[in-house]
Amino acid sequence: MSIIESMFDTAETADPSALIERIAELERVKSAAAADQARAAAALDAARCAAEAAAGIPAAQRGRGVAGEIALARRDSPARGNRHLGFAKALVHEMPHTLAALECGGLSEWRATLIVRESACLDVEDRRRLDAELCVDVTRLHGMGDARVVAAAKAIAYRLDPHAVVERAAKAESERTVSIRPAPDTMTYLTALLPMAQGVSVYAALRREADTCSDGRPGGQVMADTLVARITGRDATVPAPIAVNLVLSDETLLGGSAAPGDVSGYGPIPAAVARDGVRRRRRPTVPSDPAQALCASPLRCAGGVGIASPAVPARVGGVHRVARSTLSHPILRRADPTPRPCATLVRRRTYRRRQRSRLMRAVQLHQGVRWLAGHHRHR
């Protein structure tokens, strides 16, 4: 029986203590496999660099495809391939005690990654000292969670080279940013990477608002709604007047199809969710002033489908922003995200811009005439 087959040889009626021991044994197997993967990745990188050096390839270009091959072998993204390779090289060449602790099951792969991450700002000699002090005795790591492992590694790193730790913190502060990524069930994760003091102050302000609210909402919902209200300047229940680039077919919009819609930067969403988002949009009212009627956008006066952009050129230009959408329709993907200085394209765009302007003036004139006719009829 192979190792893989024996892993699944667990009887459902086994003794609970035996099952717990089996779980612990498999956890040690996972750690040992991670250590073996690290050794194999470092060996692959060394062999590839040696072969390319013998072939006369410059040092700066050696081993460029190794990270991608490792990611492919691990069925992971190419971006994570670089992390896996860096982790493996650090363990094999600079941190033997951490590698040994991982191999015997005293560390999980994630906790070994945390130790490597916290020691990244140190030079090789200090990194080896941290490795020996923290991981030479595997029993010291027993009972330590992720937070304690990180705290211990940080304390040792700061004692060995405080200047490197301070410089790392200053560099991290310059990398503050805000990002967004999809979450299950048509939700999103909005993440802000902030310096510690600012992040704590933001969370404390939201927590205070949740503690003083007594309308029946859970604290997490109050904090989320307060965040939206303070950033956008409007209540979280009021639809935001922005274009979200929701693309859906007419059959989906009218309820005759279950084909999903597509939101640029997010991906496909269920048809019912797309229709609900369109339905909750407020229909703009037709202005009572003729001047306002003539200046209003035809898309807005027609109750545009979830669009709050007042100018037709900007609306059409939005097609360029969804060029990386997952949709494959040639009309929706006709915009090239990389502009090309071609005279023919410039003339074509100018011609289309003039056509849009004429159409816009005609629609505005028609709306103004209709308003004046209705105004005189009521008089």
Secondary structure, 3 states (H helix, E strand, C coil): CCHHHHHCCCCCCCCHHHHHHHHHHHHHHHHHHHHHHHHHHHHHHHHHHHHHHHCCCCHHHCCCCHHHHHHHHCCCCHHHHHHHHHHHHHHHHHCHHHHHHHHCCCCCHHHHHHHHHHCCCCCHHHHHHHHHHHHCCHHHHCCCCHHHHHHHHHHHHHHHCHHHHHHHHHHHHHCCEEEEEEECCCEEEEEEECCHHHHHHHHHHHHHHHHHCCCCCCHHHHHHHHHHHHHHCCCCCCCCCCCCCEECCHHHHCCCCCCCEEECCCEEECHHHHHHHHHCCCCCCCCCCHHHHHHCCHHHHCCCCCCCCCCHHHHHHHHHHCCCCCCCCCCCCCCCCCCCCCHHHHHHHHHHHHHHHHHHHHHHHHHHHHHHHHHHHHC
